[in-house]
Amino acid sequence: MQACPGYVGVRAREDVSARLPSGDEAEALESDSTQPVLQLIRLTLDAQDQPIQADRMVMPAQLQQLRYDVRIG
């Protein structure tokens, strides 16, 4: 999904969870339905903390590594 034209994302909030895939997800990932997946949901917010974009990603959990580079202050 693309951000709305004219809006600028300044912050993103991500939630990551592990679960078993749906049948459609297992098929799309060419994986077994008993193999866990990671689900990442990202909400991009503008300067007024209004959501402008939402993304959902599902990936096989095996051998995944997530890295976050967070600027504080």
C-alpha positions as CSV (number, residue, x, y, z in Angstrom):
1,M,0.0,0.0,0.0
2,Q,1.3,3.5,-0.8
3,A,1.2,6.5,1.4
4,C,-1.4,9.1,0.6
5,P,-0.1,11.8,-1.8
6,G,1.0,15.0,0.1
7,Y,1.5,13.3,3.4
8,V,4.9,12.7,5.0
9,G,5.6,9.9,7.4
10,V,7.7,10.9,10.4
11,R,7.3,7.8,12.6
12,A,6.5,4.2,12.2
13,R,5.1,1.8,14.8
14,E,5.7,-1.9,14.3
15,D,4.2,-5.0,15.9
16,V,5.9,-8.4,15.3
17,S,4.3,-11.6,16.3
18,A,4.8,-15.3,15.7
19,R,2.0,-17.7,14.7
20,L,1.0,-20.5,12.4
21,P,0.2,-19.5,8.8
22,S,-3.3,-19.6,7.2
23,G,-3.7,-22.1,4.4
24,D,-3.4,-19.4,1.8
25,E,-0.2,-18.0,3.4
26,A,1.4,-21.4,3.6
27,E,0.7,-22.0,-0.1
28,A,2.0,-18.5,-1.1
29,L,5.2,-19.1,1.0
30,E,5.5,-22.6,-0.3
31,S,5.7,-23.8,3.2
32,D,4.0,-26.3,5.5
33,S,1.1,-25.1,7.5
34,T,2.8,-26.4,10.7
35,Q,5.8,-24.1,10.2
36,P,5.5,-20.8,12.1
37,V,5.6,-17.4,10.4
38,L,6.4,-14.0,11.6
39,Q,3.8,-11.3,11.0
40,L,5.0,-7.7,11.0
41,I,2.4,-4.9,11.0
42,R,3.7,-1.4,10.4
43,L,1.7,1.8,10.9
44,T,3.2,5.0,9.5
45,L,2.2,8.2,11.2
46,D,2.6,11.8,10.1
47,A,3.8,14.8,12.3
48,Q,0.3,15.0,13.9
49,D,0.4,11.3,14.8
50,Q,-2.3,10.6,12.2
51,P,-1.9,7.2,10.4
52,I,-1.1,7.6,6.7
53,Q,-0.1,4.0,5.8
54,A,-0.6,0.5,7.1
55,D,1.5,-2.5,5.9
56,R,1.3,-6.2,6.8
57,M,4.1,-8.6,6.0
58,V,4.1,-12.3,6.7
59,M,7.4,-14.3,6.4
60,P,8.6,-17.8,7.4
61,A,10.0,-17.6,10.9
62,Q,12.9,-20.0,10.3
63,L,16.2,-18.2,9.7
64,Q,14.7,-14.7,9.9
65,Q,16.5,-11.8,11.6
66,L,14.9,-8.5,12.3
67,R,17.1,-5.4,12.9
68,Y,15.9,-2.1,14.2
69,D,17.9,1.1,14.1
70,V,16.0,3.5,16.4
71,R,17.0,7.2,16.8
72,I,16.1,8.5,20.3
73,G,15.8,12.2,21.0
